[in-house]
Amino acid sequence: MSICPKNKSSKGHRDQRRANWKMDTMNLVKCPKCGSLMLPHRVCLNCGTYNKKEIIAAD
Ligand SMILES: [Zn+2]
């Protein structure tokens, strides 16, 4: 079953709704080990650690 809109949204209404689809800056956290910015809940690409454990061997 699909939704059945009672009234068609006008172009202005539709465009105004879509005007808020902006790209926002990604959430970044500082690595506790090396201090570089990294994505939360991801292995740090700089030092290769996650949760104080080394996941990727540092070169
Ligand atoms: Zn790091």
N, CA, C, O and the ligand as a Tripos MOL2 file, in Angstrom:
@<TRIPOS>MOLECULE
protein
  237   235    60     0     0
PROTEIN
NO_CHARGES

@<TRIPOS>ATOM
      1 N           0.8500   -1.2090    0.0000 N.3       1 MET1
      2 CA          0.0000    0.0000    0.0000 C.3       1 MET1
      3 C           0.8740    1.2440    0.0000 C.2       1 MET1
      4 O           1.8820    1.3410    0.7010 O.2       1 MET1
      5 N           0.4560    2.1480   -0.7870 N.am      2 SER2
      6 CA          1.2080    3.3950   -0.8260 C.3       2 SER2
      7 C           0.3540    4.5130   -0.2400 C.2       2 SER2
      8 O          -0.8630    4.3970   -0.1000 O.2       2 SER2
      9 N           1.0330    5.5780    0.0890 N.am      3 ILE3
     10 CA          0.3080    6.7100    0.6540 C.3       3 ILE3
     11 C          -0.5020    7.4070   -0.4280 C.2       3 ILE3
     12 O          -0.1190    7.3980   -1.5980 O.2       3 ILE3
     13 N          -1.5860    7.9920   -0.0530 N.am      4 CYS4
     14 CA         -2.4290    8.7150   -0.9850 C.3       4 CYS4
     15 C          -2.5590   10.1660   -0.5380 C.2       4 CYS4
     16 O          -3.4150   10.4750    0.2900 O.2       4 CYS4
     17 N          -1.7440   11.0440   -1.0580 N.am      5 PRO5
     18 CA         -1.8620   12.4420   -0.6470 C.3       5 PRO5
     19 C          -3.1890   13.0280   -1.1080 C.2       5 PRO5
     20 O          -3.5930   12.8680   -2.2600 O.2       5 PRO5
     21 N          -3.8430   13.6950   -0.2020 N.am      6 LYS6
     22 CA         -5.1660   14.2540   -0.5200 C.3       6 LYS6
     23 C          -5.0480   15.4020   -1.5140 C.2       6 LYS6
     24 O          -5.8710   15.5580   -2.4150 O.2       6 LYS6
     25 N          -3.9930   16.2070   -1.3220 N.am      7 ASN7
     26 CA         -3.8270   17.3390   -2.2230 C.3       7 ASN7
     27 C          -2.4030   17.3440   -2.7700 C.2       7 ASN7
     28 O          -1.4510   16.9560   -2.0940 O.2       7 ASN7
     29 N          -2.2940   17.7870   -3.9890 N.am      8 LYS8
     30 CA         -0.9670   17.8930   -4.5900 C.3       8 LYS8
     31 C          -0.2330   19.0850   -3.9960 C.2       8 LYS8
     32 O          -0.7800   20.1840   -3.8950 O.2       8 LYS8
     33 N           1.0320   18.8470   -3.6010 N.am      9 SER9
     34 CA          1.8360   19.9510   -3.0870 C.3       9 SER9
     35 C           2.2440   20.8540   -4.2400 C.2       9 SER9
     36 O           2.6180   20.3860   -5.3150 O.2       9 SER9
     37 N           2.1660   22.1210   -4.0020 N.am     10 SER10
     38 CA          2.5690   23.0600   -5.0440 C.3      10 SER10
     39 C           4.0790   22.9970   -5.2400 C.2      10 SER10
     40 O           4.8090   22.4980   -4.3830 O.2      10 SER10
     41 N           4.5340   23.5060   -6.3700 N.am     11 LYS11
     42 CA          5.9680   23.5000   -6.6540 C.3      11 LYS11
     43 C           6.7400   24.2460   -5.5800 C.2      11 LYS11
     44 O           7.8240   23.8350   -5.1670 O.2      11 LYS11
     45 N           6.1540   25.3590   -5.1370 N.am     12 GLY12
     46 CA          6.8270   26.1510   -4.1070 C.3      12 GLY12
     47 C           6.9110   25.3930   -2.8000 C.2      12 GLY12
     48 O           7.9320   25.4380   -2.1130 O.2      12 GLY12
     49 N           5.8460   24.7000   -2.4560 N.am     13 HIS13
     50 CA          5.8240   23.9220   -1.2120 C.3      13 HIS13
     51 C           6.8420   22.7940   -1.2850 C.2      13 HIS13
     52 O           7.5980   22.5560   -0.3430 O.2      13 HIS13
     53 N           6.8470   22.1010   -2.4250 N.am     14 ARG14
     54 CA          7.7820   20.9990   -2.6340 C.3      14 ARG14
     55 C           9.2330   21.5000   -2.6020 C.2      14 ARG14
     56 O          10.0930   20.9160   -1.9420 O.2      14 ARG14
     57 N           9.4800   22.5820   -3.3230 N.am     15 ASP15
     58 CA         10.8400   23.1150   -3.3970 C.3      15 ASP15
     59 C          11.3030   23.6550   -2.0500 C.2      15 ASP15
     60 O          12.4780   23.5540   -1.6950 O.2      15 ASP15
     61 N          10.3650   24.2290   -1.3090 N.am     16 GLN16
     62 CA         10.7290   24.7540    0.0100 C.3      16 GLN16
     63 C          11.1100   23.6050    0.9440 C.2      16 GLN16
     64 O          12.0260   23.7360    1.7560 O.2      16 GLN16
     65 N          10.4090   22.4900    0.8250 N.am     17 ARG17
     66 CA         10.7450   21.3080    1.6280 C.3      17 ARG17
     67 C          12.1350   20.8100    1.2510 C.2      17 ARG17
     68 O          12.9420   20.4710    2.1160 O.2      17 ARG17
     69 N          12.4040   20.7690   -0.0580 N.am     18 ARG18
     70 CA         13.6870   20.2330   -0.5150 C.3      18 ARG18
     71 C          14.8280   21.2330   -0.3470 C.2      18 ARG18
     72 O          15.9970   20.8780   -0.4990 O.2      18 ARG18
     73 N          14.4920   22.4640   -0.0390 N.am     19 ALA19
     74 CA         15.5400   23.4760    0.1280 C.3      19 ALA19
     75 C          16.3790   23.2070    1.3650 C.2      19 ALA19
     76 O          17.4570   23.7800    1.5230 O.2      19 ALA19
     77 N          15.8860   22.3300    2.2510 N.am     20 ASN20
     78 CA         16.6210   22.0560    3.4870 C.3      20 ASN20
     79 C          17.5130   20.8260    3.3800 C.2      20 ASN20
     80 O          18.1310   20.4140    4.3620 O.2      20 ASN20
     81 N          17.5780   20.2370    2.1790 N.am     21 TRP21
     82 CA         18.4290   19.0630    1.9990 C.3      21 TRP21
     83 C          19.8590   19.5210    1.7690 C.2      21 TRP21
     84 O          20.3510   19.5180    0.6410 O.2      21 TRP21
     85 N          20.4930   19.8980    2.8070 N.am     22 LYS22
     86 CA         21.8610   20.3960    2.6800 C.3      22 LYS22
     87 C          22.8250   19.3460    3.1950 C.2      22 LYS22
     88 O          22.4980   18.5310    4.0570 O.2      22 LYS22
     89 N          24.0040   19.3920    2.6460 N.am     23 MET23
     90 CA         25.0810   18.5580    3.1710 C.3      23 MET23
     91 C          25.6040   19.2470    4.4210 C.2      23 MET23
     92 O          25.9750   20.4200    4.3790 O.2      23 MET23
     93 N          25.6340   18.5330    5.5140 N.am     24 ASP24
     94 CA         26.2290   19.1330    6.7060 C.3      24 ASP24
     95 C          27.5820   18.4800    6.9700 C.2      24 ASP24
     96 O          27.8640   17.3730    6.5110 O.2      24 ASP24
     97 N          28.3890   19.1880    7.7090 N.am     25 THR25
     98 CA         29.7440   18.7170    7.9600 C.3      25 THR25
     99 C          29.7000   17.4190    8.7550 C.2      25 THR25
    100 O          28.9010   17.2530    9.6780 O.2      25 THR25
    101 N          30.5630   16.5260    8.3770 N.am     26 MET26
    102 CA         30.6110   15.2470    9.0580 C.3      26 MET26
    103 C          31.0640   15.4090   10.5010 C.2      26 MET26
    104 O          31.8710   16.2770   10.8340 O.2      26 MET26
    105 N          30.5230   14.5510   11.3340 N.am     27 ASN27
    106 CA         30.9040   14.5730   12.7420 C.3      27 ASN27
    107 C          32.2810   13.9240   12.8820 C.2      27 ASN27
    108 O          32.4870   12.7780   12.4810 O.2      27 ASN27
    109 N          33.1980   14.6620   13.4480 N.am     28 LEU28
    110 CA         34.5550   14.1490   13.6150 C.3      28 LEU28
    111 C          34.9530   14.2140   15.0900 C.2      28 LEU28
    112 O          34.6030   15.1530   15.8050 O.2      28 LEU28
    113 N          35.6760   13.2160   15.5150 N.am     29 VAL29
    114 CA         36.1880   13.2100   16.8830 C.3      29 VAL29
    115 C          37.7110   13.1280   16.8280 C.2      29 VAL29
    116 O          38.2910   12.7040   15.8290 O.2      29 VAL29
    117 N          38.3420   13.5410   17.9180 N.am     30 LYS30
    118 CA         39.7950   13.4850   17.9750 C.3      30 LYS30
    119 C          40.2450   12.1140   18.4670 C.2      30 LYS30
    120 O          39.6920   11.5730   19.4250 O.2      30 LYS30
    121 N          41.2430   11.5680   17.8070 N.am     31 CYS31
    122 CA         41.7960   10.2870   18.2260 C.3      31 CYS31
    123 C          42.4710   10.4500   19.5830 C.2      31 CYS31
    124 O          43.2760   11.3640   19.7600 O.2      31 CYS31
    125 N          42.1590    9.5840   20.5410 N.am     32 PRO32
    126 CA         42.7880    9.7290   21.8610 C.3      32 PRO32
    127 C          44.2850    9.4380   21.8520 C.2      32 PRO32
    128 O          45.0090    9.8490   22.7590 O.2      32 PRO32
    129 N          44.7410    8.7380   20.8400 N.am     33 LYS33
    130 CA         46.1590    8.3790   20.7940 C.3      33 LYS33
    131 C          46.9940    9.4180   20.0600 C.2      33 LYS33
    132 O          47.9600    9.9540   20.6050 O.2      33 LYS33
    133 N          46.6050    9.7000   18.7980 N.am     34 CYS34
    134 CA         47.4510   10.6020   18.0130 C.3      34 CYS34
    135 C          46.8350   11.9950   17.8890 C.2      34 CYS34
    136 O          47.5180   12.9210   17.4530 O.2      34 CYS34
    137 N          45.5590   12.1710   18.2590 N.am     35 GLY35
    138 CA         44.9570   13.4970   18.2500 C.3      35 GLY35
    139 C          44.4690   13.9620   16.9080 C.2      35 GLY35
    140 O          43.9950   15.0910   16.7880 O.2      35 GLY35
    141 N          44.5680   13.1300   15.8930 N.am     36 SER36
    142 CA         44.0640   13.5470   14.5790 C.3      36 SER36
    143 C          42.5600   13.3490   14.5070 C.2      36 SER36
    144 O          41.9960   12.5260   15.2290 O.2      36 SER36
    145 N          41.9130   14.1100   13.6280 N.am     37 LEU37
    146 CA         40.4610   13.9990   13.4890 C.3      37 LEU37
    147 C          40.1110   12.7040   12.7790 C.2      37 LEU37
    148 O          40.7340   12.3360   11.7830 O.2      37 LEU37
    149 N          39.1090   12.0210   13.3040 N.am     38 MET38
    150 CA         38.6820   10.7640   12.6990 C.3      38 MET38
    151 C          37.1880   10.6040   12.8610 C.2      38 MET38
    152 O          36.5550   11.2890   13.6650 O.2      38 MET38
    153 N          36.6360    9.6940   12.0890 N.am     39 LEU39
    154 CA         35.2060    9.4260   12.1790 C.3      39 LEU39
    155 C          34.9240    8.6250   13.4450 C.2      39 LEU39
    156 O          35.6630    7.6900   13.7540 O.2      39 LEU39
    157 N          33.8700    8.9690   14.1850 N.am     40 PRO40
    158 CA         33.5720    8.2170   15.3940 C.3      40 PRO40
    159 C          33.1710    6.7730   15.0790 C.2      40 PRO40
    160 O          32.5510    6.5010   14.0510 O.2      40 PRO40
    161 N          33.5260    5.8730   15.9590 N.am     41 HIS41
    162 CA         33.2560    4.4340   15.8380 C.3      41 HIS41
    163 C          33.9470    3.8170   14.6230 C.2      41 HIS41
    164 O          33.4870    2.8280   14.0510 O.2      41 HIS41
    165 N          35.0740    4.4410   14.2490 N.am     42 ARG42
    166 CA         35.8700    3.8870   13.1660 C.3      42 ARG42
    167 C          37.3180    3.7850   13.6580 C.2      42 ARG42
    168 O          37.7280    4.4830   14.5860 O.2      42 ARG42
    169 N          38.0740    2.9040   13.0140 N.am     43 VAL43
    170 CA         39.4900    2.7990   13.3290 C.3      43 VAL43
    171 C          40.1830    4.0680   12.8450 C.2      43 VAL43
    172 O          39.9180    4.5450   11.7410 O.2      43 VAL43
    173 N          41.0720    4.6140   13.6750 N.am     44 CYS44
    174 CA         41.8240    5.7960   13.2740 C.3      44 CYS44
    175 C          42.7350    5.4370   12.1160 C.2      44 CYS44
    176 O          43.5260    4.4970   12.2020 O.2      44 CYS44
    177 N          42.6180    6.1910   11.0300 N.am     45 LEU45
    178 CA         43.4250    5.8830    9.8470 C.3      45 LEU45
    179 C          44.8620    6.3430   10.0160 C.2      45 LEU45
    180 O          45.7520    5.8880    9.2970 O.2      45 LEU45
    181 N          45.0920    7.2500   10.9690 N.am     46 ASN46
    182 CA         46.4410    7.7760   11.1560 C.3      46 ASN46
    183 C          47.3130    6.8050   11.9340 C.2      46 ASN46
    184 O          48.4280    6.4960   11.5140 O.2      46 ASN46
    185 N          46.8080    6.3180   13.0750 N.am     47 CYS47
    186 CA         47.6260    5.4180   13.8950 C.3      47 CYS47
    187 C          47.0740    4.0010   13.9310 C.2      47 CYS47
    188 O          47.7100    3.1090   14.4920 O.2      47 CYS47
    189 N          45.9090    3.7780   13.3470 N.am     48 GLY48
    190 CA         45.3910    2.4210   13.2310 C.3      48 GLY48
    191 C          44.8880    1.8110   14.5220 C.2      48 GLY48
    192 O          44.9360    0.5910   14.6820 O.2      48 GLY48
    193 N          44.4010    2.6320   15.4580 N.am     49 THR49
    194 CA         43.9050    2.0920   16.7150 C.3      49 THR49
    195 C          42.3990    2.3060   16.8290 C.2      49 THR49
    196 O          41.8310    3.2260   16.2400 O.2      49 THR49
    197 N          41.7840    1.4400   17.5950 N.am     50 TYR50
    198 CA         40.3830    1.6120   17.9530 C.3      50 TYR50
    199 C          40.2010    1.0750   19.3650 C.2      50 TYR50
    200 O          40.6280   -0.0370   19.6740 O.2      50 TYR50
    201 N          39.5800    1.8550   20.2020 N.am     51 ASN51
    202 CA         39.3390    1.4930   21.5980 C.3      51 ASN51
    203 C          40.6480    1.1350   22.2980 C.2      51 ASN51
    204 O          40.7330    0.1480   23.0300 O.2      51 ASN51
    205 N          41.6730    1.9660   22.0530 N.am     52 LYS52
    206 CA         43.0000    1.8420   22.6450 C.3      52 LYS52
    207 C          43.7310    0.5620   22.2170 C.2      52 LYS52
    208 O          44.7570    0.2070   22.7970 O.2      52 LYS52
    209 N          43.2110   -0.1130   21.2240 N.am     53 LYS53
    210 CA         43.8970   -1.3040   20.7300 C.3      53 LYS53
    211 C          44.3330   -1.0750   19.2880 C.2      53 LYS53
    212 O          43.6130   -0.4660   18.4970 O.2      53 LYS53
    213 N          45.5100   -1.5670   18.9630 N.am     54 GLU54
    214 CA         46.0090   -1.3920   17.6060 C.3      54 GLU54
    215 C          45.3600   -2.4130   16.6890 C.2      54 GLU54
    216 O          45.5030   -3.6190   16.8930 O.2      54 GLU54
    217 N          44.6490   -1.9340   15.6850 N.am     55 ILE55
    218 CA         43.9490   -2.8300   14.7580 C.3      55 ILE55
    219 C          44.7860   -3.0130   13.5020 C.2      55 ILE55
    220 O          44.9770   -4.1290   13.0170 O.2      55 ILE55
    221 N          45.2810   -1.8930   12.9860 N.am     56 ILE56
    222 CA         46.1050   -1.9250   11.7800 C.3      56 ILE56
    223 C          47.5560   -1.7240   12.2010 C.2      56 ILE56
    224 O          47.8630   -0.8100   12.9670 O.2      56 ILE56
    225 N          48.4270   -2.5560   11.7140 N.am     57 ALA57
    226 CA         49.8320   -2.4430   12.0810 C.3      57 ALA57
    227 C          50.3980   -1.1230   11.5810 C.2      57 ALA57
    228 O          50.2830   -0.7950   10.4000 O.2      57 ALA57
    229 N          51.0140   -0.3640   12.4940 N.am     58 ALA58
    230 CA         51.6030    0.9200   12.1230 C.3      58 ALA58
    231 C          52.8990    0.6840   11.3710 C.2      58 ALA58
    232 O          53.6800   -0.2020   11.7190 O.2      58 ALA58
    233 N          53.1210    1.4840   10.3390 N.am     59 ASP59
    234 CA         54.3410    1.3160    9.5600 C.3      59 ASP59
    235 C          55.4210    2.2880    9.9600 C.2      59 ASP59
    236 O          56.5120    2.2680    9.3900 O.2      59 ASP59
    237 ZN         45.0280    7.9500   15.8900 Zn       60 ZN60
@<TRIPOS>BOND
     1     1     2 1
     2     2     3 1
     3     3     4 2
     4     3     5 am
     5     5     6 1
     6     6     7 1
     7     7     8 2
     8     7     9 am
     9     9    10 1
    10    10    11 1
    11    11    12 2
    12    11    13 am
    13    13    14 1
    14    14    15 1
    15    15    16 2
    16    15    17 am
    17    17    18 1
    18    18    19 1
    19    19    20 2
    20    19    21 am
    21    21    22 1
    22    22    23 1
    23    23    24 2
    24    23    25 am
    25    25    26 1
    26    26    27 1
    27    27    28 2
    28    27    29 am
    29    29    30 1
    30    30    31 1
    31    31    32 2
    32    31    33 am
    33    33    34 1
    34    34    35 1
    35    35    36 2
    36    35    37 am
    37    37    38 1
    38    38    39 1
    39    39    40 2
    40    39    41 am
    41    41    42 1
    42    42    43 1
    43    43    44 2
    44    43    45 am
    45    45    46 1
    46    46    47 1
    47    47    48 2
    48    47    49 am
    49    49    50 1
    50    50    51 1
    51    51    52 2
    52    51    53 am
    53    53    54 1
    54    54    55 1
    55    55    56 2
    56    55    57 am
    57    57    58 1
    58    58    59 1
    59    59    60 2
    60    59    61 am
    61    61    62 1
    62    62    63 1
    63    63    64 2
    64    63    65 am
    65    65    66 1
    66    66    67 1
    67    67    68 2
    68    67    69 am
    69    69    70 1
    70    70    71 1
    71    71    72 2
    72    71    73 am
    73    73    74 1
    74    74    75 1
    75    75    76 2
    76    75    77 am
    77    77    78 1
    78    78    79 1
    79    79    80 2
    80    79    81 am
    81    81    82 1
    82    82    83 1
    83    83    84 2
    84    83    85 am
    85    85    86 1
    86    86    87 1
    87    87    88 2
    88    87    89 am
    89    89    90 1
    90    90    91 1
    91    91    92 2
    92    91    93 am
    93    93    94 1
    94    94    95 1
    95    95    96 2
    96    95    97 am
    97    97    98 1
    98    98    99 1
    99    99   100 2
   100    99   101 am
   101   101   102 1
   102   102   103 1
   103   103   104 2
   104   103   105 am
   105   105   106 1
   106   106   107 1
   107   107   108 2
   108   107   109 am
   109   109   110 1
   110   110   111 1
   111   111   112 2
   112   111   113 am
   113   113   114 1
   114   114   115 1
   115   115   116 2
   116   115   117 am
   117   117   118 1
   118   118   119 1
   119   119   120 2
   120   119   121 am
   121   121   122 1
   122   122   123 1
   123   123   124 2
   124   123   125 am
   125   125   126 1
   126   126   127 1
   127   127   128 2
   128   127   129 am
   129   129   130 1
   130   130   131 1
   131   131   132 2
   132   131   133 am
   133   133   134 1
   134   134   135 1
   135   135   136 2
   136   135   137 am
   137   137   138 1
   138   138   139 1
   139   139   140 2
   140   139   141 am
   141   141   142 1
   142   142   143 1
   143   143   144 2
   144   143   145 am
   145   145   146 1
   146   146   147 1
   147   147   148 2
   148   147   149 am
   149   149   150 1
   150   150   151 1
   151   151   152 2
   152   151   153 am
   153   153   154 1
   154   154   155 1
   155   155   156 2
   156   155   157 am
   157   157   158 1
   158   158   159 1
   159   159   160 2
   160   159   161 am
   161   161   162 1
   162   162   163 1
   163   163   164 2
   164   163   165 am
   165   165   166 1
   166   166   167 1
   167   167   168 2
   168   167   169 am
   169   169   170 1
   170   170   171 1
   171   171   172 2
   172   171   173 am
   173   173   174 1
   174   174   175 1
   175   175   176 2
   176   175   177 am
   177   177   178 1
   178   178   179 1
   179   179   180 2
   180   179   181 am
   181   181   182 1
   182   182   183 1
   183   183   184 2
   184   183   185 am
   185   185   186 1
   186   186   187 1
   187   187   188 2
   188   187   189 am
   189   189   190 1
   190   190   191 1
   191   191   192 2
   192   191   193 am
   193   193   194 1
   194   194   195 1
   195   195   196 2
   196   195   197 am
   197   197   198 1
   198   198   199 1
   199   199   200 2
   200   199   201 am
   201   201   202 1
   202   202   203 1
   203   203   204 2
   204   203   205 am
   205   205   206 1
   206   206   207 1
   207   207   208 2
   208   207   209 am
   209   209   210 1
   210   210   211 1
   211   211   212 2
   212   211   213 am
   213   213   214 1
   214   214   215 1
   215   215   216 2
   216   215   217 am
   217   217   218 1
   218   218   219 1
   219   219   220 2
   220   219   221 am
   221   221   222 1
   222   222   223 1
   223   223   224 2
   224   223   225 am
   225   225   226 1
   226   226   227 1
   227   227   228 2
   228   227   229 am
   229   229   230 1
   230   230   231 1
   231   231   232 2
   232   231   233 am
   233   233   234 1
   234   234   235 1
   235   235   236 2
@<TRIPOS>SUBSTRUCTURE
     1 MET1         2 RESIDUE 1 A MET
     2 SER2         6 RESIDUE 1 A SER
     3 ILE3        10 RESIDUE 1 A ILE
     4 CYS4        14 RESIDUE 1 A CYS
     5 PRO5        18 RESIDUE 1 A PRO
     6 LYS6        22 RESIDUE 1 A LYS
     7 ASN7        26 RESIDUE 1 A ASN
     8 LYS8        30 RESIDUE 1 A LYS
     9 SER9        34 RESIDUE 1 A SER
    10 SER10       38 RESIDUE 1 A SER
    11 LYS11       42 RESIDUE 1 A LYS
    12 GLY12       46 RESIDUE 1 A GLY
    13 HIS13       50 RESIDUE 1 A HIS
    14 ARG14       54 RESIDUE 1 A ARG
    15 ASP15       58 RESIDUE 1 A ASP
    16 GLN16       62 RESIDUE 1 A GLN
    17 ARG17       66 RESIDUE 1 A ARG
    18 ARG18       70 RESIDUE 1 A ARG
    19 ALA19       74 RESIDUE 1 A ALA
    20 ASN20       78 RESIDUE 1 A ASN
    21 TRP21       82 RESIDUE 1 A TRP
    22 LYS22       86 RESIDUE 1 A LYS
    23 MET23       90 RESIDUE 1 A MET
    24 ASP24       94 RESIDUE 1 A ASP
    25 THR25       98 RESIDUE 1 A THR
    26 MET26      102 RESIDUE 1 A MET
    27 ASN27      106 RESIDUE 1 A ASN
    28 LEU28      110 RESIDUE 1 A LEU
    29 VAL29      114 RESIDUE 1 A VAL
    30 LYS30      118 RESIDUE 1 A LYS
    31 CYS31      122 RESIDUE 1 A CYS
    32 PRO32      126 RESIDUE 1 A PRO
    33 LYS33      130 RESIDUE 1 A LYS
    34 CYS34      134 RESIDUE 1 A CYS
    35 GLY35      138 RESIDUE 1 A GLY
    36 SER36      142 RESIDUE 1 A SER
    37 LEU37      146 RESIDUE 1 A LEU
    38 MET38      150 RESIDUE 1 A MET
    39 LEU39      154 RESIDUE 1 A LEU
    40 PRO40      158 RESIDUE 1 A PRO
    41 HIS41      162 RESIDUE 1 A HIS
    42 ARG42      166 RESIDUE 1 A ARG
    43 VAL43      170 RESIDUE 1 A VAL
    44 CYS44      174 RESIDUE 1 A CYS
    45 LEU45      178 RESIDUE 1 A LEU
    46 ASN46      182 RESIDUE 1 A ASN
    47 CYS47      186 RESIDUE 1 A CYS
    48 GLY48      190 RESIDUE 1 A GLY
    49 THR49      194 RESIDUE 1 A THR
    50 TYR50      198 RESIDUE 1 A TYR
    51 ASN51      202 RESIDUE 1 A ASN
    52 LYS52      206 RESIDUE 1 A LYS
    53 LYS53      210 RESIDUE 1 A LYS
    54 GLU54      214 RESIDUE 1 A GLU
    55 ILE55      218 RESIDUE 1 A ILE
    56 ILE56      222 RESIDUE 1 A ILE
    57 ALA57      226 RESIDUE 1 A ALA
    58 ALA58      230 RESIDUE 1 A ALA
    59 ASP59      234 RESIDUE 1 A ASP
    60 ZN60       237 GROUP 0 **** ****
